[in-house]
Amino acid sequence: MIASWSKVDDKEFSRDADQWAIGYTHNLSKRTQTYIAYAKIKNKNGASYTVGNNAEAGTGDKAFNIGMKHSF
C-alpha cells in the first residue's frame, strides 16, 4: 500500500491546494511489479494546479494510473 499527501501554501496570492494519493503494488516476480494508483487535488481560491502532467491547468483534478515495472 502506498499513500501520500501534499500541500501548496501560496503566501503571495493564497491560491492553495491539497493533494492526496493512494496506491497499491503487487510483486509478480522478483523483478516484475504491477501498480495501481489514484490521486485527487483540491484547488482553493482560484488556484489551477493539476495532478500529474495534465496540460490544461485547472481541469486535471483527478488521475488514475495502472502499470507494470520490470527491473533489468
Stockholm file with secondary structure:
# STOCKHOLM 1.0

chainA/1-72         MIASWSKVDDKEFSRDADQWAIGYTHNLSKRTQTYIAYAKIKNKNGASYTVGNNAEAGTGDKAFNIGMKHSF
#=GR chainA/1-72 SS CEEEEEEECCTTTCCCEEEEEEEEEEESSSSEEEEEEEEEEEECTTCCCCSTTCSSTTTCCEEEEEEEEECC
#=GC SS_cons        CEEEEEEECCTTTCCCEEEEEEEEEEESSSSEEEEEEEEEEEECTTCCCCSTTCSSTTTCCEEEEEEEEECC
//
